[in-house]
Amino acid sequence: MRVSLVGPTHPYRGGISHHTTLLCEALKKDHEVQFISYKRQYPAILFPGKSDKDPSADGLHVEGVDFLVDSVNPFTWLQTARAVVRFKPDLLVLPWWVVFWAPLYLVLITWVRWFLPTRVVFLCHNVLEHEPSALKRAITRLTLSRADRIVTQSQQESEKAKALLGADFPVVTGFHPTYVSLAGGSMDREQAVRELNLSGNVLLFFGFVRPYKGLDVLLEAMPSVLASRDVTLMVVGEFWKDKDAYLEQLDRLGLGEHVRLVDEYVPNEHLGRYFAAADLVVQPYRSASGSGVSQLAYGFGKPVVATRVGNLAEVIEDGRNGLLVPPSDAAALADALVRGLDGPKLAELTDNARLTKERFSWDRLVALICDAPSG
């Protein structure tokens, strides 16, 4: 099959870029793939982080990428559409996560369908954004309705898609594959703890810090955890806003010496250090769709303590490879963390976490995208 894939890759950073790159590699095993990416992803005014470029010395690369799209230059959208038409794909795969890309996708789909019988599949990281509005919902409906099929990464997201587009719209429930390849340079825990100058048990909150991720709930849970465990919480990820509020919370709760803040995007080559040091990865999210963090954790063989939101309960088996709690419940979260750090239980969770990555292969996701029947 001939497949055109349009989305981010190196030198752009983040989970969507990693996901699209690894998807391309998996597609190339059995298909002829055209991979088109961006000359410019976001204008600086719309990106709240320090940069949208990946600082990794060893970023995820794939051969043969055509960097054609400038997100704010419609002329390049037409160039991209013409390039896809020349390739004559059987399938056009488009990742969806924010409405910012709707104009590009609408132009691309319309142009391609003027000339070709190409099928269009949206791979939805989020059906709706984490900060939705009526306008965003309308734009999402308009755009996703142009697809022949939608593939989501959780049952909850499939239900959102059906609610948005109609019960008969062809939606396939997939999953978020494991980022095993990013775990290749992992070190042992003793070395990681030594390099980071840590002691006792270690909890890891990883990724961009945004309100829906519930870091404030985790901080509220920490005093109860510290009452029975010698614990350090590492918060590793760039704060997009409201950092001062978290600092005030740390001060109010007297957590300064027990919380390590690493306010930066972590290059790939440093991921192994933070995940190797962690006993548990914590995702106290208020809401979620798919999550690359839990799959990254399992790629490193680390159990996850998380809330029952989004696809987290579809990936995390409560009591086996992690623990699940209600969202926004600091007491329940504290109790789960204390239980998870108990020696025999932690060993059990860790052993099972190392086995989890085998369930979520990229080849299985490719089969869903390319071969799954409609409906």
Steps between C-alpha positions, in 0.01 A plus 500: 500500500610858432455718809542876538562619856497871591618606846785609726840336527851603602615779540165561675467379855243327712283191512306566178825534307640181651171320435478602134865410436466154655174449310682580176771244581236236570305581181815466291539133595220395266395810308640765267487819706512870415573697818436875485586727793535867587737777408328694778275330753359783712557874489683601816206701633284185518753272671514554878818298551856623464539345155328242282838359386647183648829564683589129497845413371353168390152589379265250336568513127348330199633511145331666205292771668371782278486823703232688308242646741517851642209513742417864421568499125204361302713482185699221662178316581426486127857388433447221749170400341658486156787289637250253646309481172823429310577216740151351441452342844239242579481643851558846650573492876464822700572533872243714684552671833416874471269702274795715391559248221140499372554750212799305368317169522182632336698639206702180473204262511293709258781525245599133518141384456456710188755276330524168685285235673740513796358393835558740790564387858535734795711362784358686799726572795217715638162516330437825685767724649562507874367859504197467270250765390187504284700640207774238533237229519336623179832518316591151622169359378542666160851365456471147637177441310703511176680177591411152384595367839627621837739303717511602865730391780240416762139392539417832666631691198297276268189588698584870463540454125165321472330771706650767277455336159209262547463142618540360146826679422784248444715519812763240593634480855877459508762566765811701570805283420796475731804722444739207535758652264544803726594268785801358321755699701355429843746469791460303820323659795805524725696697242205729428436572867867573554524738205187686611611506865181339627422272792205294616205431270452711189177609333501648149250747355607540138399728213374852437338641814145607420196536731316191372795279602426545871847576636333705774309189612823303517663772708205496740547124536871522578483582875303181562747298293795652687345407831583134430762504221831669429407633156622751245263619229663597172290737288670483163350711224451853382250719685282668240342742747410553867835379633480750786179337625678165526796660678262658751336161555839338558581765759162474672530122531866510608607277212804690379765240586282210382414626150749542218385730217660462157327774301614408149430276205707185545715386204463136401848412622408608856169315525665183626648673805167630632296187430771266628509689831123483549323232700157617383385732221202709613223636274246678721308633199161667524432404137681311227461339161801293400817537701853463377635531855356169621625325189839662543501374859424146388768528235740551789335224705355734763156461662253788491268644764228697323140614503208328331468742208539468124677188384707465817272230639527315168879485528557480875377178662417598856711300741703331226717748307387808691229645720192707417320761710216748446602838353546803728517282813825577683425258785439206265810590302714514815370160611578346159853642500571363848367158400689504172830576672469204736791270416325177388221692324748726322694196379179340368387817323845550346524142371162533330580846362797349316264259326239763407687648205449182297123561489518837325703455182519742210430217257162443663414869467602500133267206440212697651576806290548318171293183525219544752149493353278803535270521800 
